[in-house]
Amino acid sequence: MPKSGILSARKGRNYLLKCYNRVLLKLSGEVLAGDQGFGLEFDTVHGMAREIQDAMSEGTQLAMVVGGGNIFRGVQAAVKGIERAQADNMGMLATVINALALQDALEQIGVPTRVLTAIEMREIAEPFIRRRAISHLEKGRVVIFAAGTGSPYFSTDTAAALRAAEIGADCLLKATKVDGIYDRDPMKNPDAHFFEILTYQEALERQIKVMDAAAFSLCMENKIPSVVFNILKPGNLRRLLVHGEKIGTLVVDKIQKKE
């Protein structure tokens, strides 16, 4: 089992390491689009698969929730006039396309993978059953949760927090295109302040948008720490899972001071 993990201390902005062996990685659909900005960029998909394979080399059990924003965004479609529940259903189907693409890329390099969907479609994926998901993880398979929660009005961030709680994940990793959480958009504000550590309460009070309030609240209630980090920097996932390095922003239910 890997000898890394995450706790925190406000004083000195230090991380205190502990062991963990099961994580949930939330991957946005936009990451899979690469530079083209829409759809699937297959070099990027295969590159992501290799990053995952490398990060699992020490035996970490890895589950994933993948978004669908590179194909269809339910909220944006609702603004354009599609009924919200119908638009969200379309968005959930987009996540299944991404999950199947990742499954194929992972299995091509020898990583056994199972896709479990919240909307039943037995011909192409297994239905989500909590005990089955845990069994797959214990057998060393990557488990990709698709179709969100199976219900409209919930984001894939909320689905990630829910699945992390259901499988007993030690940590939720939120993969993004930026280095972590800032007080403002760092793409538009070069002087934006970077947070190394936040509590969930602070994130809610500051209305941090990197994850929605429901996802933050679920993680806080279930005491699941999160790390928001840049997945596009090669090796970052391995540095987190294998070496326990200080990467990104750590979000926890409460700050634990060093003795």
Sequence and secondary structure as in RCSB ss.txt:
>XXXX:A:sequence
MPKSGILSARKGRNYLLKCYNRVLLKLSGEVLAGDQGFGLEFDTVHGMAREIQDAMSEGTQLAMVVGGGNIFRGV
QAAVKGIERAQADNMGMLATVINALALQDALEQIGVPTRVLTAIEMREIAEPFIRRRAISHLEKGRVVIFAAGTG
SPYFSTDTAAALRAAEIGADCLLKATKVDGIYDRDPMKNPDAHFFEILTYQEALERQIKVMDAAAFSLCMENKIP
SVVFNILKPGNLRRLLVHGEKIGTLVVDKIQKKE
>XXXX:A:secstr
        BTGGGB       EEEEEE HHHHTGGG SS  HHHHHHHHHHHHHHTTT  EEEEEE  TTT  HH
HHHHTTS HHHHHHHHHHHHHHHHHHHHHHHHHTT  EEEEESS  TTTSEE  HHHHHHHHHTT EEEEESTTS
STT  HHHHHHHHHHHHT SEEEEEESSSSEESS TTT TT  EESEEEHHHHHHTT  SS HHHHHHHHHTT  
EEEEETTSTTHHHHHHTT    SEEEESS     
